[in-house]
């Protein structure tokens, strides 16, 4: 079981083996965390994503799945892109959100990454209630069969950081 460390700050400044990108299905950049990672990581990340779209993922990355690219100009070796679900009051999508974390850690394991930094997936533009998203993230990380030693949960503001600290062991 990895140690969970809550960090308040910018995920693009983390010095770990891999950071997780809360991507969209297209993998071609977007807003929020996705846009920040693409901007800070430079053109190599977008080029790698375009190559994935041209080869193994012509229809994009399915929700709940994960794939890795170079870290580009970031202080990491890899960016693990995952797609969380859009929140719905009418449909239970918790399995897809849980899968985004578990699949990301499985990809990290396949790369040999021992330290991984996560943003809070689906709680921004995708509308997932923050407290529920934090609880689910912690549960998924702790239940994942991973070889990672350290998982950073990176909060972009103080309120999210406090929710994470209350939920993380």
Secondary structure by P-SEA (a helix, b strand, c coil): cbbbbbbccccccccccbbbbbcccccccccaaaaaaaaaacaaaaaaaaaaaacccccccccccccccccccccccbbbbbbbbcccccccaaaaaaaaaaaaaaaaaaacccbbbbcccccccccccaaaaaaaaaaaaaaccccccbbbbccccaaaaaaaaaccc
